[in-house]
Amino acid sequence: PLQLQWSSPSSLKILETLWPTPTYKEQDSLHSYIYEDEIWVLTKALMTEPMTKENVKLSATVTWVACKDVCAPGKVELTLDLDKPLPLASPD
């Protein structure tokens, strides 16, 4: 299963994760709910107090199992420095 574990500054409270609806798949005797290709997972958060310069990183550990002919576990560590804004994409 897809799992998301947040690590956030104490001034940022993670409230709720909004998952997309998975697709039901049945193959032989296996029944599963799966995500195909890419998905977006949204998380609601609340800033409870101003952040300090020392504590502005938001991190997530994402784990999953990807299957095609065989299944293999996957894992990625993501970090966002909230003190440094991301560049805006230029319109095409």
PDB file of N, CA, C and O in Angstrom:
ATOM      1  N   PRO A   1       0.817  -1.205   0.000  1.00  0.00           N
ATOM      2  CA  PRO A   1       0.000   0.000   0.000  1.00  0.00           C
ATOM      3  C   PRO A   1       0.857   1.263   0.000  1.00  0.00           C
ATOM      4  O   PRO A   1       1.988   1.265   0.486  1.00  0.00           O
ATOM      5  N   LEU A   2       0.308   2.310  -0.542  1.00  0.00           N
ATOM      6  CA  LEU A   2       0.965   3.610  -0.561  1.00  0.00           C
ATOM      7  C   LEU A   2       0.852   4.238   0.815  1.00  0.00           C
ATOM      8  O   LEU A   2      -0.239   4.319   1.379  1.00  0.00           O
ATOM      9  N   GLN A   3       1.988   4.688   1.361  1.00  0.00           N
ATOM     10  CA  GLN A   3       1.983   5.322   2.674  1.00  0.00           C
ATOM     11  C   GLN A   3       2.780   6.608   2.620  1.00  0.00           C
ATOM     12  O   GLN A   3       3.753   6.727   1.875  1.00  0.00           O
ATOM     13  N   LEU A   4       2.347   7.577   3.428  1.00  0.00           N
ATOM     14  CA  LEU A   4       2.962   8.899   3.486  1.00  0.00           C
ATOM     15  C   LEU A   4       3.172   9.255   4.947  1.00  0.00           C
ATOM     16  O   LEU A   4       2.215   9.310   5.720  1.00  0.00           O
ATOM     17  N   GLN A   5       4.424   9.500   5.329  1.00  0.00           N
ATOM     18  CA  GLN A   5       4.750   9.843   6.711  1.00  0.00           C
ATOM     19  C   GLN A   5       5.384  11.232   6.717  1.00  0.00           C
ATOM     20  O   GLN A   5       6.458  11.430   6.148  1.00  0.00           O
ATOM     21  N   TRP A   6       4.714  12.200   7.367  1.00  0.00           N
ATOM     22  CA  TRP A   6       5.185  13.584   7.416  1.00  0.00           C
ATOM     23  C   TRP A   6       6.119  13.833   8.590  1.00  0.00           C
ATOM     24  O   TRP A   6       5.976  13.233   9.655  1.00  0.00           O
ATOM     25  N   SER A   7       7.072  14.722   8.378  1.00  0.00           N
ATOM     26  CA  SER A   7       7.910  15.272   9.440  1.00  0.00           C
ATOM     27  C   SER A   7       7.872  16.785   9.223  1.00  0.00           C
ATOM     28  O   SER A   7       8.342  17.281   8.199  1.00  0.00           O
ATOM     29  N   SER A   8       7.316  17.512  10.184  1.00  0.00           N
ATOM     30  CA  SER A   8       7.109  18.942   9.982  1.00  0.00           C
ATOM     31  C   SER A   8       7.581  19.735  11.192  1.00  0.00           C
ATOM     32  O   SER A   8       7.729  19.182  12.282  1.00  0.00           O
ATOM     33  N   PRO A   9       7.821  21.042  11.000  1.00  0.00           N
ATOM     34  CA  PRO A   9       8.156  21.894  12.144  1.00  0.00           C
ATOM     35  C   PRO A   9       7.018  21.863  13.163  1.00  0.00           C
ATOM     36  O   PRO A   9       5.868  21.603  12.809  1.00  0.00           O
ATOM     37  N   SER A  10       7.339  22.127  14.417  1.00  0.00           N
ATOM     38  CA  SER A  10       6.311  22.096  15.469  1.00  0.00           C
ATOM     39  C   SER A  10       5.236  23.156  15.232  1.00  0.00           C
ATOM     40  O   SER A  10       4.120  23.028  15.735  1.00  0.00           O
ATOM     41  N   SER A  11       5.563  24.196  14.475  1.00  0.00           N
ATOM     42  CA  SER A  11       4.591  25.255  14.197  1.00  0.00           C
ATOM     43  C   SER A  11       3.649  24.918  13.042  1.00  0.00           C
ATOM     44  O   SER A  11       2.748  25.698  12.734  1.00  0.00           O
ATOM     45  N   LEU A  12       3.845  23.771  12.404  1.00  0.00           N
ATOM     46  CA  LEU A  12       2.995  23.348  11.289  1.00  0.00           C
ATOM     47  C   LEU A  12       2.315  22.044  11.679  1.00  0.00           C
ATOM     48  O   LEU A  12       2.975  21.020  11.855  1.00  0.00           O
ATOM     49  N   LYS A  13       1.008  22.086  11.811  1.00  0.00           N
ATOM     50  CA  LYS A  13       0.243  20.906  12.212  1.00  0.00           C
ATOM     51  C   LYS A  13      -0.375  20.268  10.966  1.00  0.00           C
ATOM     52  O   LYS A  13      -1.131  20.917  10.242  1.00  0.00           O
ATOM     53  N   ILE A  14      -0.052  19.001  10.721  1.00  0.00           N
ATOM     54  CA  ILE A  14      -0.639  18.255   9.605  1.00  0.00           C
ATOM     55  C   ILE A  14      -2.042  17.821  10.026  1.00  0.00           C
ATOM     56  O   ILE A  14      -2.206  17.126  11.029  1.00  0.00           O
ATOM     57  N   LEU A  15      -3.051  18.233   9.258  1.00  0.00           N
ATOM     58  CA  LEU A  15      -4.438  17.971   9.635  1.00  0.00           C
ATOM     59  C   LEU A  15      -5.032  16.744   8.968  1.00  0.00           C
ATOM     60  O   LEU A  15      -5.590  15.875   9.638  1.00  0.00           O
ATOM     61  N   GLU A  16      -4.915  16.670   7.662  1.00  0.00           N
ATOM     62  CA  GLU A  16      -5.619  15.614   6.922  1.00  0.00           C
ATOM     63  C   GLU A  16      -4.950  15.393   5.574  1.00  0.00           C
ATOM     64  O   GLU A  16      -4.537  16.344   4.910  1.00  0.00           O
ATOM     65  N   THR A  17      -4.848  14.140   5.178  1.00  0.00           N
ATOM     66  CA  THR A  17      -4.344  13.802   3.850  1.00  0.00           C
ATOM     67  C   THR A  17      -5.519  13.373   2.991  1.00  0.00           C
ATOM     68  O   THR A  17      -6.323  12.533   3.395  1.00  0.00           O
ATOM     69  N   LEU A  18      -5.613  13.952   1.810  1.00  0.00           N
ATOM     70  CA  LEU A  18      -6.712  13.672   0.876  1.00  0.00           C
ATOM     71  C   LEU A  18      -6.187  12.785  -0.246  1.00  0.00           C
ATOM     72  O   LEU A  18      -5.393  13.220  -1.080  1.00  0.00           O
ATOM     73  N   TRP A  19      -6.643  11.538  -0.253  1.00  0.00           N
ATOM     74  CA  TRP A  19      -6.189  10.559  -1.230  1.00  0.00           C
ATOM     75  C   TRP A  19      -7.159  10.498  -2.408  1.00  0.00           C
ATOM     76  O   TRP A  19      -8.369  10.608  -2.207  1.00  0.00           O
ATOM     77  N   PRO A  20      -6.663  10.325  -3.621  1.00  0.00           N
ATOM     78  CA  PRO A  20      -7.569  10.111  -4.754  1.00  0.00           C
ATOM     79  C   PRO A  20      -8.226   8.732  -4.636  1.00  0.00           C
ATOM     80  O   PRO A  20      -7.739   7.855  -3.923  1.00  0.00           O
ATOM     81  N   THR A  21      -9.308   8.567  -5.330  1.00  0.00           N
ATOM     82  CA  THR A  21     -10.012   7.282  -5.318  1.00  0.00           C
ATOM     83  C   THR A  21      -9.222   6.273  -6.137  1.00  0.00           C
ATOM     84  O   THR A  21      -8.926   6.526  -7.305  1.00  0.00           O
ATOM     85  N   PRO A  22      -8.872   5.121  -5.541  1.00  0.00           N
ATOM     86  CA  PRO A  22      -8.136   4.115  -6.305  1.00  0.00           C
ATOM     87  C   PRO A  22      -9.060   3.370  -7.273  1.00  0.00           C
ATOM     88  O   PRO A  22     -10.284   3.445  -7.171  1.00  0.00           O
ATOM     89  N   THR A  23      -8.454   2.664  -8.195  1.00  0.00           N
ATOM     90  CA  THR A  23      -9.163   1.841  -9.171  1.00  0.00           C
ATOM     91  C   THR A  23      -9.236   0.403  -8.650  1.00  0.00           C
ATOM     92  O   THR A  23      -8.249  -0.129  -8.142  1.00  0.00           O
ATOM     93  N   TYR A  24     -10.397  -0.214  -8.778  1.00  0.00           N
ATOM     94  CA  TYR A  24     -10.555  -1.612  -8.371  1.00  0.00           C
ATOM     95  C   TYR A  24     -10.096  -2.507  -9.516  1.00  0.00           C
ATOM     96  O   TYR A  24     -10.551  -2.358 -10.650  1.00  0.00           O
ATOM     97  N   LYS A  25      -9.190  -3.441  -9.213  1.00  0.00           N
ATOM     98  CA  LYS A  25      -8.700  -4.382 -10.224  1.00  0.00           C
ATOM     99  C   LYS A  25      -8.888  -5.805  -9.731  1.00  0.00           C
ATOM    100  O   LYS A  25      -8.707  -6.107  -8.552  1.00  0.00           O
ATOM    101  N   GLU A  26      -9.256  -6.666 -10.661  1.00  0.00           N
ATOM    102  CA  GLU A  26      -9.421  -8.087 -10.356  1.00  0.00           C
ATOM    103  C   GLU A  26      -8.647  -8.870 -11.410  1.00  0.00           C
ATOM    104  O   GLU A  26      -8.873  -8.720 -12.611  1.00  0.00           O
ATOM    105  N   GLN A  27      -7.724  -9.714 -10.932  1.00  0.00           N
ATOM    106  CA  GLN A  27      -6.957 -10.550 -11.859  1.00  0.00           C
ATOM    107  C   GLN A  27      -6.832 -11.930 -11.234  1.00  0.00           C
ATOM    108  O   GLN A  27      -6.312 -12.085 -10.128  1.00  0.00           O
ATOM    109  N   ASP A  28      -7.309 -12.912 -11.948  1.00  0.00           N
ATOM    110  CA  ASP A  28      -7.362 -14.282 -11.427  1.00  0.00           C
ATOM    111  C   ASP A  28      -8.132 -14.261 -10.108  1.00  0.00           C
ATOM    112  O   ASP A  28      -9.293 -13.854 -10.087  1.00  0.00           O
ATOM    113  N   SER A  29      -7.526 -14.682  -9.031  1.00  0.00           N
ATOM    114  CA  SER A  29      -8.227 -14.676  -7.738  1.00  0.00           C
ATOM    115  C   SER A  29      -7.825 -13.492  -6.867  1.00  0.00           C
ATOM    116  O   SER A  29      -8.235 -13.409  -5.709  1.00  0.00           O
ATOM    117  N   LEU A  30      -7.019 -12.566  -7.417  1.00  0.00           N
ATOM    118  CA  LEU A  30      -6.577 -11.399  -6.654  1.00  0.00           C
ATOM    119  C   LEU A  30      -7.502 -10.211  -6.879  1.00  0.00           C
ATOM    120  O   LEU A  30      -7.880  -9.908  -8.011  1.00  0.00           O
ATOM    121  N   HIS A  31      -7.854  -9.554  -5.806  1.00  0.00           N
ATOM    122  CA  HIS A  31      -8.697  -8.358  -5.864  1.00  0.00           C
ATOM    123  C   HIS A  31      -7.921  -7.237  -5.178  1.00  0.00           C
ATOM    124  O   HIS A  31      -7.486  -7.390  -4.036  1.00  0.00           O
ATOM    125  N   SER A  32      -7.746  -6.113  -5.870  1.00  0.00           N
ATOM    126  CA  SER A  32      -6.937  -5.026  -5.320  1.00  0.00           C
ATOM    127  C   SER A  32      -7.517  -3.675  -5.683  1.00  0.00           C
ATOM    128  O   SER A  32      -8.218  -3.526  -6.684  1.00  0.00           O
ATOM    129  N   TYR A  33      -7.212  -2.698  -4.853  1.00  0.00           N
ATOM    130  CA  TYR A  33      -7.452  -1.297  -5.165  1.00  0.00           C
ATOM    131  C   TYR A  33      -6.090  -0.695  -5.449  1.00  0.00           C
ATOM    132  O   TYR A  33      -5.187  -0.779  -4.617  1.00  0.00           O
ATOM    133  N   ILE A  34      -5.932  -0.081  -6.634  1.00  0.00           N
ATOM    134  CA  ILE A  34      -4.616   0.374  -7.062  1.00  0.00           C
ATOM    135  C   ILE A  34      -4.671   1.805  -7.597  1.00  0.00           C
ATOM    136  O   ILE A  34      -5.735   2.331  -7.923  1.00  0.00           O
ATOM    137  N   TYR A  35      -3.489   2.410  -7.673  1.00  0.00           N
ATOM    138  CA  TYR A  35      -3.288   3.663  -8.386  1.00  0.00           C
ATOM    139  C   TYR A  35      -2.438   3.340  -9.604  1.00  0.00           C
ATOM    140  O   TYR A  35      -1.485   2.566  -9.521  1.00  0.00           O
ATOM    141  N   GLU A  36      -2.790   3.936 -10.732  1.00  0.00           N
ATOM    142  CA  GLU A  36      -2.026   3.732 -11.949  1.00  0.00           C
ATOM    143  C   GLU A  36      -1.348   5.033 -12.349  1.00  0.00           C
ATOM    144  O   GLU A  36      -1.890   6.122 -12.161  1.00  0.00           O
ATOM    145  N   ASP A  37      -0.147   4.895 -12.907  1.00  0.00           N
ATOM    146  CA  ASP A  37       0.627   6.046 -13.373  1.00  0.00           C
ATOM    147  C   ASP A  37       0.906   7.001 -12.214  1.00  0.00           C
ATOM    148  O   ASP A  37       1.411   6.573 -11.176  1.00  0.00           O
ATOM    149  N   GLU A  38       0.586   8.288 -12.372  1.00  0.00           N
ATOM    150  CA  GLU A  38       0.866   9.294 -11.354  1.00  0.00           C
ATOM    151  C   GLU A  38      -0.403   9.682 -10.616  1.00  0.00           C
ATOM    152  O   GLU A  38      -1.499   9.642 -11.176  1.00  0.00           O
ATOM    153  N   ILE A  39      -0.246  10.056  -9.359  1.00  0.00           N
ATOM    154  CA  ILE A  39      -1.369  10.599  -8.597  1.00  0.00           C
ATOM    155  C   ILE A  39      -0.885  11.819  -7.825  1.00  0.00           C
ATOM    156  O   ILE A  39       0.316  12.002  -7.625  1.00  0.00           O
ATOM    157  N   TRP A  40      -1.814  12.638  -7.400  1.00  0.00           N
ATOM    158  CA  TRP A  40      -1.537  13.774  -6.517  1.00  0.00           C
ATOM    159  C   TRP A  40      -2.207  13.486  -5.186  1.00  0.00           C
ATOM    160  O   TRP A  40      -3.387  13.140  -5.128  1.00  0.00           O
ATOM    161  N   VAL A  41      -1.444  13.632  -4.127  1.00  0.00           N
ATOM    162  CA  VAL A  41      -1.959  13.466  -2.775  1.00  0.00           C
ATOM    163  C   VAL A  41      -1.883  14.831  -2.108  1.00  0.00           C
ATOM    164  O   VAL A  41      -0.802  15.409  -1.993  1.00  0.00           O
ATOM    165  N   LEU A  42      -3.017  15.344  -1.673  1.00  0.00           N
ATOM    166  CA  LEU A  42      -3.068  16.670  -1.049  1.00  0.00           C
ATOM    167  C   LEU A  42      -3.144  16.518   0.462  1.00  0.00           C
ATOM    168  O   LEU A  42      -3.782  15.598   0.974  1.00  0.00           O
ATOM    169  N   THR A  43      -2.491  17.421   1.162  1.00  0.00           N
ATOM    170  CA  THR A  43      -2.491  17.390   2.619  1.00  0.00           C
ATOM    171  C   THR A  43      -2.849  18.763   3.155  1.00  0.00           C
ATOM    172  O   THR A  43      -2.254  19.768   2.767  1.00  0.00           O
ATOM    173  N   LYS A  44      -3.821  18.796   4.045  1.00  0.00           N
ATOM    174  CA  LYS A  44      -4.198  20.034   4.712  1.00  0.00           C
ATOM    175  C   LYS A  44      -3.291  20.228   5.919  1.00  0.00           C
ATOM    176  O   LYS A  44      -3.027  19.287   6.668  1.00  0.00           O
ATOM    177  N   ALA A  45      -2.815  21.463   6.101  1.00  0.00           N
ATOM    178  CA  ALA A  45      -1.944  21.766   7.234  1.00  0.00           C
ATOM    179  C   ALA A  45      -2.327  23.127   7.797  1.00  0.00           C
ATOM    180  O   ALA A  45      -2.916  23.958   7.106  1.00  0.00           O
ATOM    181  N   LEU A  46      -1.984  23.339   9.056  1.00  0.00           N
ATOM    182  CA  LEU A  46      -2.311  24.587   9.744  1.00  0.00           C
ATOM    183  C   LEU A  46      -1.053  25.146  10.385  1.00  0.00           C
ATOM    184  O   LEU A  46      -0.368  24.448  11.133  1.00  0.00           O
ATOM    185  N   MET A  47      -0.747  26.415  10.091  1.00  0.00           N
ATOM    186  CA  MET A  47       0.376  27.100  10.717  1.00  0.00           C
ATOM    187  C   MET A  47      -0.111  27.608  12.069  1.00  0.00           C
ATOM    188  O   MET A  47      -0.972  28.487  12.124  1.00  0.00           O
ATOM    189  N   THR A  48       0.427  27.069  13.160  1.00  0.00           N
ATOM    190  CA  THR A  48      -0.039  27.423  14.502  1.00  0.00           C
ATOM    191  C   THR A  48       0.715  28.595  15.106  1.00  0.00           C
ATOM    192  O   THR A  48       0.229  29.237  16.037  1.00  0.00           O
ATOM    193  N   GLU A  49       1.906  28.880  14.577  1.00  0.00           N
ATOM    194  CA  GLU A  49       2.716  30.021  15.031  1.00  0.00           C
ATOM    195  C   GLU A  49       3.750  30.306  13.955  1.00  0.00           C
ATOM    196  O   GLU A  49       4.018  29.450  13.112  1.00  0.00           O
ATOM    197  N   PRO A  50       4.337  31.507  13.974  1.00  0.00           N
ATOM    198  CA  PRO A  50       5.358  31.806  12.959  1.00  0.00           C
ATOM    199  C   PRO A  50       6.539  30.840  13.068  1.00  0.00           C
ATOM    200  O   PRO A  50       6.922  30.422  14.161  1.00  0.00           O
ATOM    201  N   MET A  51       7.097  30.502  11.928  1.00  0.00           N
ATOM    202  CA  MET A  51       8.257  29.608  11.915  1.00  0.00           C
ATOM    203  C   MET A  51       9.524  30.400  12.204  1.00  0.00           C
ATOM    204  O   MET A  51       9.626  31.583  11.882  1.00  0.00           O
ATOM    205  N   THR A  52      10.480  29.723  12.815  1.00  0.00           N
ATOM    206  CA  THR A  52      11.791  30.317  13.028  1.00  0.00           C
ATOM    207  C   THR A  52      12.701  29.891  11.893  1.00  0.00           C
ATOM    208  O   THR A  52      12.413  28.924  11.189  1.00  0.00           O
ATOM    209  N   LYS A  53      13.793  30.606  11.714  1.00  0.00           N
ATOM    210  CA  LYS A  53      14.747  30.292  10.632  1.00  0.00           C
ATOM    211  C   LYS A  53      15.360  28.900  10.804  1.00  0.00           C
ATOM    212  O   LYS A  53      15.775  28.282   9.824  1.00  0.00           O
ATOM    213  N   GLU A  54      15.417  28.408  12.036  1.00  0.00           N
ATOM    214  CA  GLU A  54      16.049  27.122  12.292  1.00  0.00           C
ATOM    215  C   GLU A  54      15.139  25.935  11.995  1.00  0.00           C
ATOM    216  O   GLU A  54      15.606  24.797  11.940  1.00  0.00           O
ATOM    217  N   ASN A  55      13.860  26.183  11.804  1.00  0.00           N
ATOM    218  CA  ASN A  55      12.928  25.060  11.706  1.00  0.00           C
ATOM    219  C   ASN A  55      11.920  25.304  10.584  1.00  0.00           C
ATOM    220  O   ASN A  55      10.744  25.558  10.844  1.00  0.00           O
ATOM    221  N   VAL A  56      12.391  25.226   9.325  1.00  0.00           N
ATOM    222  CA  VAL A  56      11.510  25.552   8.206  1.00  0.00           C
ATOM    223  C   VAL A  56      11.439  24.442   7.151  1.00  0.00           C
ATOM    224  O   VAL A  56      11.007  24.688   6.025  1.00  0.00           O
ATOM    225  N   LYS A  57      11.853  23.243   7.501  1.00  0.00           N
ATOM    226  CA  LYS A  57      11.829  22.140   6.532  1.00  0.00           C
ATOM    227  C   LYS A  57      10.619  21.235   6.754  1.00  0.00           C
ATOM    228  O   LYS A  57      10.296  20.851   7.879  1.00  0.00           O
ATOM    229  N   LEU A  58       9.975  20.915   5.662  1.00  0.00           N
ATOM    230  CA  LEU A  58       8.857  19.970   5.657  1.00  0.00           C
ATOM    231  C   LEU A  58       9.345  18.747   4.891  1.00  0.00           C
ATOM    232  O   LEU A  58       9.809  18.862   3.757  1.00  0.00           O
ATOM    233  N   SER A  59       9.239  17.576   5.513  1.00  0.00           N
ATOM    234  CA  SER A  59       9.728  16.343   4.884  1.00  0.00           C
ATOM    235  C   SER A  59       8.636  15.288   4.865  1.00  0.00           C
ATOM    236  O   SER A  59       7.732  15.284   5.700  1.00  0.00           O
ATOM    237  N   ALA A  60       8.743  14.403   3.898  1.00  0.00           N
ATOM    238  CA  ALA A  60       7.815  13.273   3.812  1.00  0.00           C
ATOM    239  C   ALA A  60       8.580  12.042   3.350  1.00  0.00           C
ATOM    240  O   ALA A  60       9.439  12.118   2.472  1.00  0.00           O
ATOM    241  N   THR A  61       8.255  10.922   3.952  1.00  0.00           N
ATOM    242  CA  THR A  61       8.740   9.630   3.487  1.00  0.00           C
ATOM    243  C   THR A  61       7.560   8.938   2.816  1.00  0.00           C
ATOM    244  O   THR A  61       6.515   8.733   3.433  1.00  0.00           O
ATOM    245  N   VAL A  62       7.737   8.585   1.560  1.00  0.00           N
ATOM    246  CA  VAL A  62       6.678   7.942   0.783  1.00  0.00           C
ATOM    247  C   VAL A  62       7.133   6.517   0.457  1.00  0.00           C
ATOM    248  O   VAL A  62       8.223   6.309  -0.076  1.00  0.00           O
ATOM    249  N   THR A  63       6.286   5.546   0.783  1.00  0.00           N
ATOM    250  CA  THR A  63       6.586   4.149   0.453  1.00  0.00           C
ATOM    251  C   THR A  63       5.413   3.566  -0.334  1.00  0.00           C
ATOM    252  O   THR A  63       4.266   3.981  -0.165  1.00  0.00           O
ATOM    253  N   TRP A  64       5.720   2.605  -1.189  1.00  0.00           N
ATOM    254  CA  TRP A  64       4.693   1.994  -2.030  1.00  0.00           C
ATOM    255  C   TRP A  64       5.172   0.628  -2.506  1.00  0.00           C
ATOM    256  O   TRP A  64       6.327   0.254  -2.301  1.00  0.00           O
ATOM    257  N   VAL A  65       4.287  -0.095  -3.131  1.00  0.00           N
ATOM    258  CA  VAL A  65       4.611  -1.343  -3.819  1.00  0.00           C
ATOM    259  C   VAL A  65       4.134  -1.178  -5.261  1.00  0.00           C
ATOM    260  O   VAL A  65       2.962  -0.894  -5.505  1.00  0.00           O
ATOM    261  N   ALA A  66       5.048  -1.358  -6.211  1.00  0.00           N
ATOM    262  CA  ALA A  66       4.718  -1.253  -7.634  1.00  0.00           C
ATOM    263  C   ALA A  66       4.722  -2.646  -8.236  1.00  0.00           C
ATOM    264  O   ALA A  66       5.653  -3.426  -8.031  1.00  0.00           O
ATOM    265  N   CYS A  67       3.658  -2.950  -8.987  1.00  0.00           N
ATOM    266  CA  CYS A  67       3.522  -4.294  -9.553  1.00  0.00           C
ATOM    267  C   CYS A  67       3.278  -4.222 -11.056  1.00  0.00           C
ATOM    268  O   CYS A  67       2.550  -3.359 -11.546  1.00  0.00           O
ATOM    269  N   LYS A  68       3.890  -5.127 -11.755  1.00  0.00           N
ATOM    270  CA  LYS A  68       3.558  -5.395 -13.151  1.00  0.00           C
ATOM    271  C   LYS A  68       3.608  -6.904 -13.296  1.00  0.00           C
ATOM    272  O   LYS A  68       2.612  -7.576 -13.029  1.00  0.00           O
ATOM    273  N   ASP A  69       4.738  -7.457 -13.711  1.00  0.00           N
ATOM    274  CA  ASP A  69       4.894  -8.915 -13.729  1.00  0.00           C
ATOM    275  C   ASP A  69       5.242  -9.419 -12.326  1.00  0.00           C
ATOM    276  O   ASP A  69       4.800 -10.490 -11.910  1.00  0.00           O
ATOM    277  N   VAL A  70       6.035  -8.633 -11.614  1.00  0.00           N
ATOM    278  CA  VAL A  70       6.381  -8.916 -10.218  1.00  0.00           C
ATOM    279  C   VAL A  70       6.172  -7.624  -9.424  1.00  0.00           C
ATOM    280  O   VAL A  70       6.082  -6.540 -10.001  1.00  0.00           O
ATOM    281  N   CYS A  71       6.096  -7.749  -8.112  1.00  0.00           N
ATOM    282  CA  CYS A  71       5.915  -6.568  -7.255  1.00  0.00           C
ATOM    283  C   CYS A  71       7.235  -6.211  -6.583  1.00  0.00           C
ATOM    284  O   CYS A  71       7.996  -7.089  -6.178  1.00  0.00           O
ATOM    285  N   ALA A  72       7.494  -4.911  -6.473  1.00  0.00           N
ATOM    286  CA  ALA A  72       8.726  -4.433  -5.841  1.00  0.00           C
ATOM    287  C   ALA A  72       8.389  -3.224  -4.973  1.00  0.00           C
ATOM    288  O   ALA A  72       7.616  -2.361  -5.388  1.00  0.00           O
ATOM    289  N   PRO A  73       8.962  -3.154  -3.771  1.00  0.00           N
ATOM    290  CA  PRO A  73       8.722  -1.995  -2.908  1.00  0.00           C
ATOM    291  C   PRO A  73       9.519  -0.787  -3.400  1.00  0.00           C
ATOM    292  O   PRO A  73      10.577  -0.927  -4.013  1.00  0.00           O
ATOM    293  N   GLY A  74       8.990   0.388  -3.118  1.00  0.00           N
ATOM    294  CA  GLY A  74       9.680   1.630  -3.450  1.00  0.00           C
ATOM    295  C   GLY A  74       9.624   2.586  -2.273  1.00  0.00           C
ATOM    296  O   GLY A  74       8.744   2.495  -1.417  1.00  0.00           O
ATOM    297  N   LYS A  75      10.583   3.508  -2.246  1.00  0.00           N
ATOM    298  CA  LYS A  75      10.633   4.482  -1.161  1.00  0.00           C
ATOM    299  C   LYS A  75      11.359   5.731  -1.650  1.00  0.00           C
ATOM    300  O   LYS A  75      12.336   5.643  -2.394  1.00  0.00           O
ATOM    301  N   VAL A  76      10.868   6.898  -1.221  1.00  0.00           N
ATOM    302  CA  VAL A  76      11.537   8.153  -1.536  1.00  0.00           C
ATOM    303  C   VAL A  76      11.400   9.086  -0.338  1.00  0.00           C
ATOM    304  O   VAL A  76      10.374   9.096   0.343  1.00  0.00           O
ATOM    305  N   GLU A  77      12.449   9.871  -0.091  1.00  0.00           N
ATOM    306  CA  GLU A  77      12.444  10.895   0.955  1.00  0.00           C
ATOM    307  C   GLU A  77      12.349  12.241   0.252  1.00  0.00           C
ATOM    308  O   GLU A  77      13.198  12.571  -0.576  1.00  0.00           O
ATOM    309  N   LEU A  78      11.321  13.021   0.574  1.00  0.00           N
ATOM    310  CA  LEU A  78      11.107  14.333  -0.037  1.00  0.00           C
ATOM    311  C   LEU A  78      11.278  15.420   1.019  1.00  0.00           C
ATOM    312  O   LEU A  78      10.844  15.253   2.159  1.00  0.00           O
ATOM    313  N   THR A  79      11.912  16.537   0.644  1.00  0.00           N
ATOM    314  CA  THR A  79      12.104  17.646   1.570  1.00  0.00           C
ATOM    315  C   THR A  79      11.834  18.955   0.844  1.00  0.00           C
ATOM    316  O   THR A  79      12.239  19.140  -0.303  1.00  0.00           O
ATOM    317  N   LEU A  80      11.147  19.856   1.527  1.00  0.00           N
ATOM    318  CA  LEU A  80      10.873  21.188   1.014  1.00  0.00           C
ATOM    319  C   LEU A  80      11.306  22.200   2.060  1.00  0.00           C
ATOM    320  O   LEU A  80      10.853  22.156   3.203  1.00  0.00           O
ATOM    321  N   ASP A  81      12.186  23.113   1.664  1.00  0.00           N
ATOM    322  CA  ASP A  81      12.626  24.182   2.551  1.00  0.00           C
ATOM    323  C   ASP A  81      11.616  25.321   2.421  1.00  0.00           C
ATOM    324  O   ASP A  81      11.579  25.999   1.394  1.00  0.00           O
ATOM    325  N   LEU A  82      10.806  25.534   3.440  1.00  0.00           N
ATOM    326  CA  LEU A  82       9.735  26.530   3.385  1.00  0.00           C
ATOM    327  C   LEU A  82      10.262  27.958   3.444  1.00  0.00           C
ATOM    328  O   LEU A  82       9.506  28.905   3.225  1.00  0.00           O
ATOM    329  N   ASP A  83      11.549  28.123   3.737  1.00  0.00           N
ATOM    330  CA  ASP A  83      12.172  29.445   3.786  1.00  0.00           C
ATOM    331  C   ASP A  83      12.609  29.924   2.401  1.00  0.00           C
ATOM    332  O   ASP A  83      12.907  31.103   2.211  1.00  0.00           O
ATOM    333  N   LYS A  84      12.644  28.997   1.431  1.00  0.00           N
ATOM    334  CA  LYS A  84      13.094  29.324   0.079  1.00  0.00           C
ATOM    335  C   LYS A  84      11.963  29.050  -0.891  1.00  0.00           C
ATOM    336  O   LYS A  84      11.645  27.889  -1.147  1.00  0.00           O
ATOM    337  N   PRO A  85      11.344  30.096  -1.442  1.00  0.00           N
ATOM    338  CA  PRO A  85      10.217  29.867  -2.363  1.00  0.00           C
ATOM    339  C   PRO A  85      10.667  29.160  -3.624  1.00  0.00           C
ATOM    340  O   PRO A  85      11.792  29.345  -4.088  1.00  0.00           O
ATOM    341  N   LEU A  86       9.782  28.352  -4.171  1.00  0.00           N
ATOM    342  CA  LEU A  86      10.053  27.670  -5.437  1.00  0.00           C
ATOM    343  C   LEU A  86       9.875  28.647  -6.586  1.00  0.00           C
ATOM    344  O   LEU A  86       9.025  29.533  -6.509  1.00  0.00           O
ATOM    345  N   PRO A  87      10.663  28.505  -7.660  1.00  0.00           N
ATOM    346  CA  PRO A  87      10.471  29.385  -8.820  1.00  0.00           C
ATOM    347  C   PRO A  87       9.139  29.088  -9.500  1.00  0.00           C
ATOM    348  O   PRO A  87       8.693  27.942  -9.549  1.00  0.00           O
ATOM    349  N   LEU A  88       8.522  30.120 -10.013  1.00  0.00           N
ATOM    350  CA  LEU A  88       7.267  29.950 -10.738  1.00  0.00           C
ATOM    351  C   LEU A  88       7.554  29.463 -12.141  1.00  0.00           C
ATOM    352  O   LEU A  88       8.534  29.880 -12.758  1.00  0.00           O
ATOM    353  N   ALA A  89       6.711  28.588 -12.647  1.00  0.00           N
ATOM    354  CA  ALA A  89       6.846  28.098 -14.014  1.00  0.00           C
ATOM    355  C   ALA A  89       6.429  29.208 -14.969  1.00  0.00           C
ATOM    356  O   ALA A  89       5.456  29.920 -14.720  1.00  0.00           O
ATOM    357  N   SER A  90       7.165  29.346 -16.055  1.00  0.00           N
ATOM    358  CA  SER A  90       6.804  30.356 -17.045  1.00  0.00           C
ATOM    359  C   SER A  90       5.734  29.794 -17.976  1.00  0.00           C
ATOM    360  O   SER A  90       5.793  28.626 -18.361  1.00  0.00           O
ATOM    361  N   PRO A  91       4.752  30.627 -18.339  1.00  0.00           N
ATOM    362  CA  PRO A  91       3.691  30.132 -19.238  1.00  0.00           C
ATOM    363  C   PRO A  91       4.264  29.857 -20.623  1.00  0.00           C
ATOM    364  O   PRO A  91       5.144  30.574 -21.100  1.00  0.00           O
ATOM    365  N   ASP A  92       3.758  28.823 -21.250  1.00  0.00           N
ATOM    366  CA  ASP A  92       4.216  28.464 -22.613  1.00  0.00           C
ATOM    367  C   ASP A  92       3.385  29.166 -23.647  1.00  0.00           C
ATOM    368  O   ASP A  92       3.614  28.993 -24.844  1.00  0.00           O
TER     369      ASP A  92
END
